[in-house]
Amino acid sequence: MLVWCAHSISGARQLNLKFDSEYVRQMMAHCAEHGVRSVLWRGSYVGKLTYHSQVAEIMGRMDPDRYQQEAKTFKAWDETVASFNAMAETVAGFDTLDVALAEAKKRGLRFYADLALFDRYFPGLESKFFDDHPYCCVLARDQKTHYRGIPCYAEPSTQPYVL
């Protein structure tokens, strides 16, 4: 069973439910009660994490004014910012991965955390590290173009930041 944390937060919000530690425990219980044996937990969304980490950025509030110029052509911009900020507020309150893992173990579920090796970019949510160090991204065959959001793990400067 794939559980994409960000979409679970969003889904709970649409149903006017509070996504908190208890909600995550109930999700894992529901899986176990319905015969699910393994859970793949997707804990990233548009380059940010939905759990606390020392090696990658957790979701944080977006300042809508900062991205207004880029967003003028995006019709659902206000809705996107509101949704993202609601997710950021949710994950700031508890570590979704820790709670899900603990409950999965308690219920005898195999638990696999999906570590997003290449999900490091979304327009408006750029990583300051990669903006300042574009050479730390994978280089295209033309040997000129760096692919945004795809860290080059062979680059020594990338390793302390992402590993």
C-alpha positions in Angstrom: 0.0 0.0 0.0 1.4 3.4 -1.0 0.7 6.2 1.4 1.7 9.6 0.1 1.7 11.7 3.2 1.1 15.1 1.5 -2.0 13.8 -0.3 -3.2 12.2 2.9 -3.0 15.6 4.6 -4.8 17.2 1.7 -7.5 14.5 1.7 -8.1 14.9 5.4 -8.3 18.6 5.0 -10.9 18.3 2.2 -13.0 16.1 4.5 -12.6 18.6 7.4 -10.6 16.1 9.4 -7.6 16.9 11.5 -4.4 15.2 10.2 -2.4 14.6 13.4 -0.6 11.7 15.2 -3.9 10.0 15.9 -5.0 10.3 12.3 -1.8 8.6 11.2 -2.2 5.8 13.8 -5.7 5.2 12.5 -4.4 5.0 8.9 -1.9 2.3 9.9 -4.6 0.5 11.9 -6.9 0.6 8.9 -4.3 -0.9 6.7 -3.6 -3.7 9.1 -7.3 -4.4 9.7 -7.9 -4.7 6.0 -5.1 -7.2 5.3 -2.4 -4.8 4.1 1.0 -6.3 4.9 3.4 -3.6 3.7 3.3 0.2 3.6 5.4 2.4 1.3 5.4 5.8 2.9 6.1 8.7 0.5 7.2 11.5 2.7 8.1 14.2 0.2 6.1 16.6 -1.9 7.4 19.1 -4.5 10.9 19.0 -3.1 10.1 19.3 0.5 9.6 16.8 3.3 6.5 16.0 5.4 8.7 14.7 8.2 11.6 16.1 10.3 15.0 15.5 8.8 18.6 16.6 9.3 19.5 16.3 5.6 16.6 17.8 3.7 14.1 20.7 4.1 10.8 20.1 5.8 7.8 22.0 4.4 7.7 25.5 5.6 5.2 28.3 5.0 5.3 29.9 1.6 5.3 33.7 1.5 2.8 34.4 -1.3 4.3 37.8 -2.1 7.7 36.3 -2.8 6.4 34.3 -5.8 3.8 36.7 -7.1 5.7 37.5 -10.2 6.1 33.9 -11.3 2.5 33.1 -10.2 0.6 35.7 -12.2 -0.1 33.2 -15.0 -1.0 30.4 -12.6 -4.8 30.7 -12.1 -5.0 28.5 -9.0 -2.0 30.3 -7.2 -3.9 31.4 -4.1 -5.4 27.9 -3.7 -2.0 26.3 -4.1 -0.3 28.6 -1.5 -3.2 28.0 1.0 -3.0 24.2 0.5 0.8 24.1 0.8 0.8 26.3 3.9 -1.8 24.1 5.5 0.4 21.1 4.9 3.4 23.0 6.3 1.5 23.9 9.5 0.4 20.2 9.9 3.9 18.7 9.5 5.5 21.3 11.8 3.4 19.9 14.7 4.7 16.3 14.6 7.0 13.9 12.8 4.7 12.0 10.4 7.3 9.4 9.5 8.1 8.6 13.2 4.4 8.2 14.1 3.7 6.1 11.0 6.7 3.8 11.5 6.0 3.3 15.2 2.4 2.3 14.5 3.3 0.1 11.6 5.7 -1.8 13.8 3.1 -2.1 16.5 0.7 -3.6 13.9 3.2 -6.0 12.4 3.3 -4.1 9.1 6.4 -4.0 7.0 7.3 -0.3 6.5 9.3 1.2 3.7 10.1 4.9 3.8 10.5 6.3 0.3 13.5 8.6 0.3 13.1 10.9 -2.6 16.6 11.1 -4.1 15.5 13.3 -7.0 12.5 15.3 -5.8 14.3 18.6 -4.9 12.5 21.2 -7.0 9.2 22.9 -7.7 8.8 26.4 -9.2 8.5 28.8 -6.3 10.0 26.4 -3.8 13.6 26.4 -5.0 16.3 25.2 -2.7 18.7 28.0 -1.7 21.5 25.4 -1.7 21.0 24.3 -5.3 20.3 27.9 -6.4 23.7 28.9 -5.0 25.4 25.7 -6.2 23.9 24.8 -9.6 26.9 22.6 -10.4 25.6 20.3 -7.7 22.8 19.2 -10.0 23.1 16.5 -12.6 24.7 17.7 -15.8 23.0 17.0 -19.1 24.7 15.3 -22.0 25.5 18.7 -23.6 27.8 19.2 -20.5 26.2 22.7 -20.1 22.7 22.2 -18.7 22.2 21.4 -15.1 18.9 19.6 -14.3 17.1 21.5 -11.5 15.9 19.3 -8.6 18.2 16.4 -9.5 21.2 16.3 -7.2 24.4 14.9 -8.5 25.5 12.6 -5.7 28.9 12.2 -7.3 29.7 15.9 -6.8 31.7 16.2 -3.5 29.9 19.5 -2.6 26.5 17.9 -2.8 27.3 15.0 -0.5 27.4 16.8 2.9 24.1 18.6 2.0 22.0 15.6 0.9 23.6 12.6 2.6 
